[in-house]
């Protein structure tokens, strides 16, 4: 089954003056039952409806060690009328790393033997927010002034850029493309929320090549080698075209290194794609021919896709004549809970045709926790 699940959690991010990069996260009652990610130093405010004139109050009955409550609960009435309802705010600061559960209860404090009328449970993960620092040597700047670096990993020199700030998101380009091919609008939008790790594939752009035969296993190892060299234990992944197939391989071979994954314009049978591309192009560069040869041998192990537990989104255009739409549908059907997003009339070059809309759906997917906590 293909599912597209939405969520209406309200989260407002504001800069705090006392800690650069810290945020104020405001949640309402719709966040109850959800999982939230925090950075150490963030302020978490939970606003819940209630009327304290009834004797009932919202109280934190279990506060995880990673949180510290800030003062008492504060009630704000909806009107000046006596007995009016309103909203109670409980404020916490993320003071440590780890996982935990915040339990809130609507109760009368003196009725210790009575169960609360309402409860609110929010699962939390807190980590120290640190931007990735470049490794290797700086070799130049791109046309937008972003530094280009090169480091040694997996037997070659890998060229890459770090753009933006936030959780890491590695971006893997398609066949014959370099890291400079990503649409500027997509980079601009994604880098406002995430730190982008953008690399050149083996033999392309600023990444060197060796005599080792090209395979998708080798391409995935190149990505892992870069992440290891940068000290990145886990990252979101966005792969386009050939990069989407590399993303499939990462999910199958290195699921523990992937957070969420976006698979854009993918295939389950590379031989058909390689044959079509060879028929369309002449004077193909040697490295691209090696990529095509690796693509010829790619077949998605469909029986293993149901084992993927990562949150995955497939994006495809209905007029993509390079890879078609059936592979994306097949992969989305096989991975439990995967999203499938189809853009009408778009081609294989969707992110160039509609970069703002492409970036918007990626940001929406990355921001949502679509796993429902069953009580």
N, C-alpha and C positions, 0 to 999 in steps of 0.2 A: 504493500500500500504506500502511495506517495502522499505525504502530509505537508501542508503548509500551515504552521501554527503561529498565531499572533499573540501579543502580550501587551497589556496596557499599564505596565508599571511606570510610574512617573519618577524620573530621575533628573534632577537639576544639578548641573555641575557649575560651581562658582569657585573662583580663586580665593584662597584664604591668605590674609596678609602675613600670618606668622610662619607660614611654611610654603616655600615655592613649590608649585606643582600639586599641593594638597587640594582636595575638593570638598565641597559640601554636598552631600547626597541626600535628597529629600524623597521619602517614600510615603505613599498613602496605603490604605487598607488593601488595595489590589496587589500589593507586594507580599502579602501574607501567603506563605507556602512557596515562596520563590527562593532562588539562590542568588546572592549578590557578591560581587567582587569589590574589594576595597584595597586601597594602598595605605600603608602605615602613615598616619598623620591626617587621614581623611576624617571629616565629621559626618556622622550618620544621624539624620533626624527622621523619626517615624511619627507621622501624623495620623491619628485614629479618631473616628467620630465617637461622641459620647456625651452624656449629661451627668455631671457629678452631683447635681442636686438630688439624684436618686440614691446617693450613697455609694454608687459604684464608681470606681476609678481604674484607670489603666496603670498597671504596675509591671515592672520587669521582674519576672519570677526566676529567670535563668539568664545570666549574662556571661558569655564566654570570656576566657582569659584574654583574648585578643582585643576586647573592648573595655573601655572605661566610661561609666555613665557620668554625664556632666550635669550636676544639679538635679533638682526634683522635676517631676512632670509639670508642664505648664498647660493650663486650659485656656482656650480662647473661645468666648461665647459668640454665637451667630448673630445675636442682637442684644439690645439693652434690657430686654424683658427679663423679669425674674423667672428663673427656672428654664431658661432657654438652653437648648443643646448647643453643641459646638465641636471643637476639635482639641484633642489633647496631644501635646508634642513631648516626646521623650528623645533626648539627645545623647549621643555617645561619640567617643573618639576612638579610632582604631589605633591602639597603642602597641600592638605586637603582631607578629606573623602567625599564620596557621589557619586551621579550620575550626568552626564552632557553630553553635546554634543559639540564637537569641529568641527567648520565649517571653511573650507579653500576655497578660491576662486582664480581663475586665471583671472585677470582683469587688465585693465589700470586704475591706480588711478585717473587720471583726468577725465575719462569718467564716472562721477558719476551717470548719468541717464541710462547707458547701463548695461544690465545684464552681469555677468561674462561668459566667454566662457566655463569654466569648474568649477565644484565644487567638493569638497571632504568632506564628513561628516563621522565622527568617533564617535560612542557612547562610553562613558567611565564610568567605575566604579572604584573608588579608596577606599582602606581601609588600616587601619594600620595593617601591617604584624606582627603578634605576634604568636610565638609558644605556643602551649598548655603546661601549667605547670601541672605536676602530682599532683594528689590529693589522699588522703588516706595514706596508709603505704607501704613502700618498703619491699618486702618479699624475694627478692633474685635476682639472675641474670640467664639469659638463657645461653646456650652453646656458644653464640657469645658475651657475656658480656653486653647484653642489660638488663636494670633494669626491674624487674617485680613488679607491684604494685597491691594493692587490696584496693577497697573502697566499702562502703555500698551504695547500691541502689536497689530499688524495692524489699526490704525485704530480700536480700541476699548479700553476699560479692562477688564482681565481680573482677576477675583477668584480668589484661590488661598490655600492653606495649605501649610506645610511641617511635617511631623510625623515624628519619629523620626530615626534616624541610620544611615548606611551608604550603599550604592550607591543611586542614585536610582531610583524607581519612580513613573511618572506614572499617575494613575488618572482615567479618563474616564467620567463618569456617562451614564446613558441618557436617552431622550427624556422631557422634562418634569421631570427630576430636577435637584437641586442637589448641591453637594459635601457638604452635611450629611446626605444620604440614605444614604451608605455606612454599613453596619452597624457600630456601635462595636466589636464583637468582631473583625471583620475588620481594622479600623484598628489595634486594640490588638495583634493578632498580627503583622501585616505590619510595623508600625513598630518592632518589636523587632529586626528584621534589616535594614530598608531605610529610607531617607529618602523619605517619601511626598510627592509633588507632587500635590495634589488641587485641581482647578480647577472652576469653574463654566463650563459651555458658554455660548456666545454668547447673550445675552439672558436668561440664567437667573441667579437669585441675585444675586451681587455683580459679575457681568459685564454690561457694557452692550451695546447693540446699535446697528447702523447700518442704512442703507437698502439695503446690498448684499444681493443675493439669496442665500438660504441654499443652500449646496451642501456635499457632504461634502469637497470639495477645500478650501473655505473653512474648515470646521471643523478639518481637519488643519493648515491654515496657522495657525490660532489657537494650536494646541498648540505648533507649531514656534516661533511668535512668543514664546510664554511661555518656552520652553526657551532661546531665544536671549537673551532679556532676563535670564534667571537665569544665563547662562553655562554651560548644560548641553549638552555636545556629544553625549552618548549616554546613553540611559536604557532601563530595562525599561518595558514598557507593559502596563497592565491596562485593558481596555475592556469595559463592560457594556452590552448591548442596543444602542442607538444608538451608544454609546461603542465597542462592539465593531466596528461598521462603520467608525467613524473610525479604529480601529486597523488594519483592513484597508487603508484608504487610506494611512495612515502607512507601512505595510510596502511598499506598492506605489510610493509617491512619495518616501519618505524612509527607505529601508532602512538607510542609513549612520547615521541618528540613533537607530535602535532597537537595543537589545540583544535580550533575549528578550521575547516578546509573549504575553499571555494574552487570548484572544478568547472572551468569555463571552456566550452567548445571542445568536447572530448570525443574519444573513439574507444570502442572495445575491440576493434579489428584494424590494426595499423596497416595491414597489407593493402586494403582497399584505398585508404587515404594516400599512401605512398605512391600507388599506381596512378591515382588521379593527378597528384601533384607533378609526377614525372612527365605525364602527358601534356601538362599545361606549360611547363617551363623548359627553356633551353639554356645552355651555358650555365649549368648549376655549379656553384663553387664546390671544391672537394670536400670541405667540412660539412656542407649541407647534404651532399651525397651520402656521407657517413651517417648523418642524422636520419636520412630517408631509409638507409639500410637497416638501422636499428628499429625504425618505425615499422618496417616490413614485417619484423618478427614479433611485434607486440600483439598480444591477445589478452584481454582482461580475464583473469581467473574468476569467472562469475560465481563459482561455488564458494569462494572465499569472501565475497563482498558482505554477506550477512553477518560476518564476524566483526566487521568494523563498528566500533562503538563511538567513534568521534562524531561530532555534529558536522554534517556535510551539506553543502548547497551546490546543486548543479545549475548552471546558467547556459542557455542555448537560444539561438535565434531560429525562427521558423523557416527562414529562407537561407540557411547555411548549407550551401551545396558542397562545401569542402569535407565536412564530417557528418552532415545530416543531423537529424534530431533524435533518431531512434537509440543511438548509443547512450545519450544523456538520460532518456527515459528508462532504459534498461538498468543503468547504474543506479539511478534514483530509486527504482523499484526494489532493487536488491539490498541497498543499505538501509537498515532500520531507521525510520524517522527522517530520512533525507528530504530536503526541500528540492523542488524542481521549479525553476523560474524560466518561462518562455517569453521572449520578446517577439512580438509580431512584426514580420517584414524585415527584421534585421538579418544581416548576413554573418559570415565568419568574422567580419570586422566590426562587430557590434560595439565594442568599447571605444572605437574610433567614431562610430556613427552616432552614438548616444552616450558620451562619457559621463555626463552628470547623472543620468538615470542609472547607468551601470554602477557608478560609485555609491549611489544612494541605496541600492538594494544590497550591496556588499556591506555597507555600514549598518544597515538595518539588521542583517543576519548576524553580524559580529556582536551587536549590542544586546541581542535578545537571548535569554536563557529559556529555551522552549521545553526544557525537561520539567514536568509537573511533579512536585513532591506529593506522593500519595500518603494520606494520613491513615 
